[in-house]
Amino acid sequence: MLGVGAFGPLGPTPGARRHVVREARGGVTPANPANRSDRPASCAPAEARDGVAGASRAAPEQSGLAEERQAWIVLATVDGVGERTLAGLVAAHGSARRALWLAGRGRLGRVLGEATGGRRAVIPAATVAGIERAAREPGARLSALAARSVWTLTLLDPDYPRRLLTLLSPPPVLFGQGDARALEAPRAVAVVGTRRASPGGRWQAARAGAGFAARGVTVVSGLALGIDGAAHAAALEAGGETIAAIGSGHAHPGPAAHRGLAERIRQGGAVIGELPPEAHASRGTYPRRNRLIVALADAVVVVEAPARSGALITAHLALEQGVPLFVVPGSDGSERSAGCRALLDEASAWPFGDATSLCDAMGWRAAADDASQTAGGRASWSCAAASQAARGREDGNHVAVGQAPGGRADWRRAATEILPELGAAEREVARLLARGPATMDELLAATGAAPGELAATLTLLQLRGVARTLGPLYLPAGPLLLDGP
């Protein structure tokens, strides 16, 4: 019966979910450190997480969040299904599970919703064919992820990285290898720069990576040749943790020369991206990869960048998102540092000296002196208020700047504090969202509320952290992913 057991519409309890994951694995612990028994259960390989191999066979009405999460993952493995298409499919058909159910019977169709501005959103025929194949073979797709030790996190997962929620368009499905807990590092700095780095630039990047690692700061970069690779490698050699955000699938993680480095990062951090494993990088995937790098970092360091460098995209994204930007000035007249000098001349960037000076500017004490400090923050820095407001992150005695409350325990506390305070209208809408994503029209039909009243209610729920948006969809968030209202 729906609503009973580990996979009811409100999702499983933490204990039940871990039990089901262990049982599905047959009690075998994979060698991949990301699959340790104490890591978030929702990061388990997709095949073991939520048993929905029959998504294309069983009637999808009133399916629970667990099955809906799984359907999102299956759809996200289809070439051509990105954020907008996924949101459109859910909005048009009521749920991802329903979309797969229709696709498995050849009834999906290509048109998504009604015309907007005289035009209708139409899915390419090749994408529809891919969705139909996925609907017929969901188990094979999930097994392929598990075979590569790829875990997934969706916007319907309570363990979705809080840092990525600061993005205007967070990935609906995140694919990763390694330890997912690295994404919740209390302190992280992105180190980026040109692929055609000079020996001096590589040395600067390695010095920065090792310096941050020695202070317990996670190093984030893009696994590219040059500056990125030097920063990743130095952080690992210093015994630190590093995260690589890639613009391709995990079957092609960056340049061939960095395949060994990618494997080392999986053992000492995480490799993450928003494309399914077999996807290849393209010109448009790297800017989207760059936004992940910025979102995962509390500060960005540009080591070496010519006037036309992809690293400058990352730098400007940092400025737009209110993330402190530090730049290595480089030698006068050096073309490899022309972009860095422009940033210092034209933007709100600060010269980067070394890891110690940046940590001091951020108010971060050395790791050895930091036993009582959960995480440093921007509060002691001059641009802290602007950065914090732009990122929308909390600051307080118990929550470090740049780090949202972590884990299920915090959300269980939030449920006891926030949910009882909801008014009657808010509780009714929250109860509907706890069942899964919904459009404004669906919520209007279900509640009978006036459009203005419903819009105000949804705004209040978003401010309270129990709802968020994805295109035309309203999604449950925070304590709604664990407990009903």
C-alpha positions in Angstrom: 0.0 0.0 0.0 1.3 3.4 -0.9 2.7 5.4 2.0 3.7 2.3 3.9 7.3 0.9 4.1 10.6 2.3 3.0 9.4 3.7 -0.3 6.3 5.5 0.6 5.4 8.9 -0.9 7.4 10.8 1.7 10.5 8.7 1.1 12.2 6.2 3.4 13.4 6.9 6.9 17.2 7.0 7.1 17.5 3.6 8.8 15.0 1.9 6.4 16.8 3.3 3.4 20.2 2.1 4.5 18.8 -1.3 5.3 17.3 -1.6 1.8 20.5 -0.4 0.1 22.6 -3.0 2.0 20.1 -5.7 1.3 20.1 -4.8 -2.5 23.9 -5.1 -2.5 23.8 -8.5 -1.0 26.0 -7.3 1.9 29.1 -6.7 -0.3 30.9 -3.5 0.2 32.4 -2.2 -3.1 36.1 -1.2 -3.2 35.1 2.4 -4.2 35.4 4.5 -1.1 32.3 6.4 -2.1 30.2 3.3 -1.3 31.3 3.0 2.4 28.4 2.2 4.7 28.6 5.5 6.5 28.2 7.7 3.3 24.8 9.2 2.5 22.5 6.3 1.4 21.0 8.4 -1.5 24.5 8.5 -3.1 24.5 4.7 -3.6 24.8 3.4 -7.1 21.4 4.0 -8.7 20.5 0.4 -9.3 20.6 -0.3 -5.6 18.9 2.8 -4.4 15.2 2.6 -5.2 13.8 -0.5 -7.0 11.9 0.9 -9.9 13.0 -1.5 -12.7 9.3 -1.8 -13.5 8.9 1.9 -14.1 7.7 1.3 -17.6 5.3 -1.4 -16.7 3.5 -0.4 -13.5 0.8 2.3 -13.5 2.6 5.5 -12.3 -0.3 7.3 -10.5 0.5 8.4 -7.0 4.0 7.0 -7.1 6.2 7.9 -4.2 9.2 10.2 -4.1 11.6 7.3 -4.2 10.2 6.0 -7.5 10.0 9.6 -8.9 13.7 10.1 -8.0 14.6 6.9 -9.9 12.6 8.0 -12.9 14.5 11.3 -13.0 17.7 9.4 -13.1 16.6 7.2 -15.9 15.5 10.2 -18.0 18.7 12.0 -17.3 20.7 9.2 -18.9 19.0 9.9 -22.2 21.0 12.0 -24.7 19.1 15.3 -25.2 17.3 15.3 -21.9 18.7 18.2 -20.0 17.3 20.4 -17.3 14.5 22.1 -19.4 13.4 18.9 -21.1 13.2 17.0 -17.8 11.2 19.8 -16.1 9.0 20.0 -19.2 8.3 16.3 -19.2 7.4 16.3 -15.5 5.2 19.4 -16.0 3.4 18.0 -19.0 2.8 14.5 -17.7 2.5 15.0 -13.9 5.6 13.0 -13.0 8.8 11.6 -14.5 7.4 8.1 -13.8 4.3 8.9 -15.8 6.4 10.1 -18.7 8.4 6.9 -18.7 5.2 4.9 -18.5 3.8 6.6 -21.5 7.1 6.4 -23.4 7.3 2.6 -22.8 4.0 2.4 -24.7 4.9 4.7 -27.5 2.5 7.4 -26.3 4.8 10.1 -25.0 4.5 12.5 -27.9 6.8 15.3 -28.8 4.9 18.4 -27.7 5.4 19.6 -24.1 2.4 21.6 -22.8 0.5 24.5 -24.3 1.9 27.1 -26.7 3.9 29.9 -25.0 4.3 33.1 -27.0 2.8 31.4 -30.0 5.3 28.5 -29.9 5.2 25.1 -28.4 8.1 23.3 -26.8 8.8 20.3 -29.0 11.1 17.4 -28.2 13.3 16.3 -31.1 12.3 12.9 -32.5 15.7 11.4 -31.7 15.3 12.4 -28.0 11.8 10.9 -27.9 13.3 7.6 -29.3 15.9 7.7 -26.6 13.3 8.1 -23.9 11.4 5.2 -25.3 14.5 3.0 -25.2 15.2 4.1 -21.6 11.6 3.3 -20.6 12.0 -0.2 -22.0 15.4 -0.8 -20.3 15.5 1.2 -17.0 17.3 -1.6 -15.2 20.1 -1.8 -17.8 20.7 1.9 -17.5 20.9 1.8 -13.8 23.1 -1.2 -13.9 25.5 0.7 -16.3 25.8 3.5 -13.7 26.4 1.0 -10.9 29.0 -0.8 -13.1 31.0 2.4 -13.2 30.5 3.1 -9.5 28.6 6.2 -10.5 26.3 7.6 -7.8 23.5 10.0 -8.4 21.9 12.8 -6.4 18.6 14.5 -7.5 16.9 17.7 -6.4 14.4 15.3 -4.7 17.1 13.8 -2.5 17.7 15.1 1.0 21.4 14.6 0.5 21.6 16.9 -2.5 24.7 19.2 -2.1 23.5 22.4 -0.3 26.2 24.5 -2.1 24.7 23.7 -5.5 21.3 24.9 -4.4 22.7 28.4 -4.5 22.6 28.2 -8.3 19.7 29.6 -10.3 19.6 26.3 -12.2 21.1 23.5 -10.1 21.5 20.2 -12.0 18.3 18.2 -11.5 20.5 15.1 -11.5 24.1 15.1 -10.4 26.4 12.2 -11.4 29.5 11.5 -9.3 32.3 9.1 -8.4 34.3 9.1 -5.2 33.1 10.3 -1.9 29.9 12.4 -2.1 30.6 13.9 1.4 33.4 15.9 -0.2 30.7 18.1 -1.7 29.8 19.3 1.8 33.3 20.4 2.8 33.1 23.2 5.3 35.8 25.2 3.4 36.6 25.0 -0.3 38.6 27.1 -2.8 38.5 26.8 -6.6 41.9 27.1 -8.3 41.5 27.6 -12.1 43.5 28.9 -15.0 44.7 28.3 -18.6 45.3 24.9 -20.1 48.5 26.2 -21.7 50.1 27.1 -18.5 53.8 28.2 -18.1 56.1 26.3 -15.7 55.7 29.3 -13.4 51.9 29.1 -13.6 52.0 25.4 -12.8 54.2 26.0 -9.8 51.9 28.7 -8.5 48.9 26.4 -8.9 50.7 23.5 -7.2 51.8 25.8 -4.4 48.2 27.0 -3.9 46.7 23.5 -4.0 49.2 22.1 -1.5 48.8 25.2 0.8 45.1 24.9 0.9 45.2 21.1 1.5 47.6 21.7 4.4 45.0 23.9 6.0 42.1 21.5 5.6 40.6 23.4 2.7 39.2 21.4 -0.2 40.5 22.3 -3.6 38.0 22.5 -6.5 38.9 22.6 -10.2 38.0 21.3 -13.6 40.4 18.4 -14.3 41.8 20.2 -17.4 45.4 20.2 -18.4 47.6 23.0 -17.1 46.5 24.9 -14.0 43.6 22.6 -13.0 45.7 19.5 -13.1 48.6 21.0 -11.1 46.2 22.2 -8.4 44.4 18.8 -8.1 47.6 16.8 -8.0 49.3 19.0 -5.4 46.3 18.9 -3.1 46.3 15.1 -3.2 50.1 14.9 -2.7 49.7 17.1 0.4 47.1 14.6 1.8 44.2 16.9 1.1 40.8 16.5 -0.6 39.9 17.8 -4.0 36.8 17.9 -6.2 36.9 17.8 -10.0 33.9 19.1 -11.9 33.8 17.8 -15.4 32.0 18.9 -18.6 31.5 15.4 -19.9 30.3 12.0 -18.7 32.4 9.8 -16.3 33.4 7.5 -19.2 35.4 10.4 -20.6 36.6 12.4 -17.5 38.8 15.1 -19.0 41.9 14.6 -21.1 43.4 11.2 -21.6 46.5 12.4 -19.9 44.5 12.9 -16.7 42.8 9.5 -16.5 45.2 8.5 -13.7 44.7 11.8 -11.9 40.9 11.3 -12.1 41.3 7.9 -10.4 43.4 9.4 -7.7 40.8 12.1 -7.2 38.1 9.4 -6.8 40.1 8.0 -3.9 40.7 11.4 -2.3 37.6 13.4 -3.1 35.0 13.3 -5.8 34.6 13.7 -9.6 31.2 15.2 -10.4 29.2 16.4 -13.4 25.6 16.8 -14.7 26.0 14.6 -17.8 25.4 10.8 -18.0 28.6 8.6 -18.2 28.7 8.2 -22.0 28.3 11.9 -22.8 31.1 13.7 -24.5 32.1 17.3 -23.7 31.1 20.0 -26.1 31.7 23.7 -26.4 28.6 24.5 -24.4 29.2 22.0 -21.5 32.3 23.7 -20.1 30.6 27.0 -19.1 28.0 24.9 -17.3 30.8 23.0 -15.7 32.3 26.3 -14.6 29.2 27.3 -12.7 29.5 24.1 -10.6 33.1 24.9 -9.8 32.1 28.4 -8.5 29.0 27.1 -6.6 31.2 24.5 -4.7 33.7 27.1 -3.6 33.9 29.8 -1.0 36.5 31.7 -3.0 38.0 31.4 -6.5 41.7 31.8 -7.4 42.7 32.5 -11.0 46.4 31.6 -11.4 47.1 32.2 -15.0 44.7 33.3 -17.8 45.2 34.9 -21.2 42.8 37.6 -22.5 40.6 34.9 -24.1 40.6 32.1 -21.5 37.8 29.9 -20.2 39.1 30.6 -16.7 37.7 34.2 -17.2 34.2 32.7 -17.5 34.7 31.1 -14.1 36.0 34.4 -12.7 33.0 36.4 -14.0 30.6 33.7 -12.7 32.3 34.2 -9.3 31.7 37.9 -9.4 28.1 37.5 -10.4 27.5 35.0 -7.6 29.3 37.2 -5.0 32.1 34.7 -4.5 35.4 36.4 -3.5 37.8 36.4 -6.4 41.6 36.3 -6.0 44.0 36.6 -8.9 47.7 36.0 -9.4 49.0 39.1 -11.1 51.7 37.4 -13.2 54.6 39.0 -14.9 54.2 42.4 -16.6 53.8 41.8 -20.4 53.1 38.1 -20.1 50.3 37.2 -22.5 49.4 34.2 -20.3 48.5 36.6 -17.5 46.8 39.3 -19.6 43.3 38.2 -18.4 44.5 38.2 -14.8 45.7 41.8 -15.0 42.4 42.8 -16.6 40.5 41.3 -13.7 42.6 43.2 -11.2 42.2 46.4 -13.2 38.5 46.2 -14.0 36.8 43.9 -11.5 36.5 43.5 -7.8 39.3 41.1 -7.5 42.1 40.9 -5.0 45.8 39.9 -5.6 46.6 36.4 -4.5 49.8 35.9 -2.6 49.5 32.4 -1.1 47.1 30.1 0.7 47.9 31.5 4.1 47.0 35.1 3.1 43.8 34.0 1.5 42.8 31.9 4.6 43.6 34.9 6.8 41.4 37.2 4.6 38.6 34.7 4.8 38.9 34.5 8.6 39.9 30.8 8.5 42.3 29.6 11.2 44.9 26.9 10.4 43.5 23.4 10.6 45.8 22.6 13.5 44.3 25.4 15.6 40.7 24.7 14.4 39.4 21.9 16.6 36.6 24.0 18.0 35.8 25.8 14.8 33.4 23.8 12.5 34.3 26.1 9.5 35.6 29.5 8.8 33.7 32.1 7.0 33.4 35.4 5.3 32.0 37.1 8.3 35.3 38.7 9.2 36.1 39.7 5.7 35.2 43.1 4.3 33.0 41.9 1.5 31.4 39.2 3.7 27.9 40.7 3.7 27.7 41.2 0.0 29.0 37.7 -0.7 26.7 36.1 1.8 23.6 37.9 0.5 24.4 37.0 -3.1 24.9 33.3 -2.2 21.9 33.2 0.2 23.9 31.3 2.8 23.4 31.3 6.5 25.7 32.7 9.1 25.4 32.2 12.9 26.7 30.6 15.9 26.0 27.1 14.8 26.1 27.4 11.0 29.3 28.5 9.3 29.3 31.0 6.5 29.4 29.2 3.2 28.1 26.0 4.8 24.4 25.2 5.1 23.1 22.9 7.8 24.3 19.4 6.9 22.6 16.1 6.8 19.3 14.5 7.8 19.6 15.3 11.5 19.5 19.1 10.8 16.5 18.7 8.6 14.7 16.5 11.2 15.3 19.4 13.7 14.0 21.8 11.1 10.9 19.7 10.7 10.1 20.0 14.4 10.7 23.8 14.2 9.3 24.8 10.8 6.5 22.5 9.9 4.4 23.1 13.0 4.5 26.9 12.3 2.9 26.5 8.9 -0.5 28.0 8.5 -3.5 26.0 7.1 -2.9 27.1 3.5 0.8 26.5 3.7 0.3 23.0 5.3 -2.1 22.0 2.5 0.3 23.0 -0.2 3.2 21.4 1.6 1.2 18.2 1.9 0.7 18.2 -1.9 4.4 18.9 -2.6 5.4 16.1 -0.2 4.0 13.7 -2.8 6.2 15.0 -5.6 6.7 17.8 -8.1 3.7 19.9 -9.1 2.9 22.8 -11.4 1.1 25.9 -10.4 -2.0 24.8 -12.4 -2.0 21.4 -10.6 -1.7 23.1 -7.2 -4.5 25.5 -8.1 -6.8 22.6 -9.1 -6.0 20.7 -6.0 -6.3 23.5 -3.5 -9.0 25.7 -5.1 -7.1 28.7 -4.0 -6.9 32.0 -5.9 -3.8 32.4 -8.0 -2.5 35.3 -5.9 -3.1 33.5 -2.7 -1.3 30.4 -3.9 1.6 32.4 -5.3 2.0 34.0 -1.9 1.8 30.7 -0.1 4.5 29.2 -2.4 6.7 32.2 -1.8 6.4 31.7 2.0 7.2 28.0 1.6 10.3 28.8 -0.4 11.5 31.3 2.1 11.0 28.7 4.8 13.2 26.3 2.8 10.5 23.6 2.2 9.9 24.3 -1.5 12.0 25.2 -4.5 11.5 25.6 -8.2 12.8 23.8 -11.4 11.4 25.6 -14.4 7.6 25.4 -14.2 7.7 22.9 -11.3 7.5 23.4 -7.6 9.5 20.7 -5.7 9.5 19.6 -2.1 12.6 20.6 -0.2 14.2 20.5 3.2 12.1 18.7 5.8 9.4 17.8 3.3 11.9 15.3 1.8 11.9 13.5 5.1 8.7 14.2 7.0 5.2 15.2 5.9 3.7 18.4 7.1 
